Amino acid sequence: METTIGPVEYVVLAFAGNHFTGEVAPALAALTADGTISIVDLVFLTKDGDGRVAMFEVEQLDELEAFMSLDGDVGGILTPEDAMHAAEALELNSSAALLVWEDRWAKPLVDALRRADGILVEGGRIPADLINAALSAATAAV
C-alpha cells in the first residue's frame, strides 16, 4: 500500500544580518510536536556584503544549535541550486532559512480525496497583505 503524504511546501524565511538567533526554532518545534507539519529538509543561507552566498546544514554553525532538536529533518531535498535561487531575493548582509515541510494536518483530506478518486487540480498561497485587504473590503461591503 502506498504511503500517503500530505501536501509539501517550501518557505524561505529571511533575516536581516548574517546571524541566526534561533527565535523561530521553538515555533517550528511546536508545529512538529503537535503533528501540524513534518520537516522534510532545512538549510540555512548567508549572503555577504559582496553578494557571496554560503549554504549551511544545521550542524555546521553554532548559531543553529536551537534547530538541532527539530524532529523530522530527512534532508537531501534542497540543493545548492535551490540556495542560489533563494539567495537572489535576499538583501546583501542577510541570511535565510530554507524549509521544506509536509502539511500533516492535510493527510486526512488527501486520504479522502484518493478514496473518492479525486485529484487536487491547483493550490497556492495568498499573500497576507492581499487576503487582509480582501477581507477588509468584504467586511466594509457588508
Secondary structure, 3 states (H helix, E strand, C coil): CCCCCCCEEEEEEEEECCCCCCCCHHHHHHHHHCCCEEEEEEEEEEECCCCCEEEECHHHCHHHHHHCCCCCCCCCCCCHHHHHHHHCCCCCCEEEEEEEEEEHHHHHHHHHHHHCCCCCCCCCCCCHHHHHHHHHHHHHHC
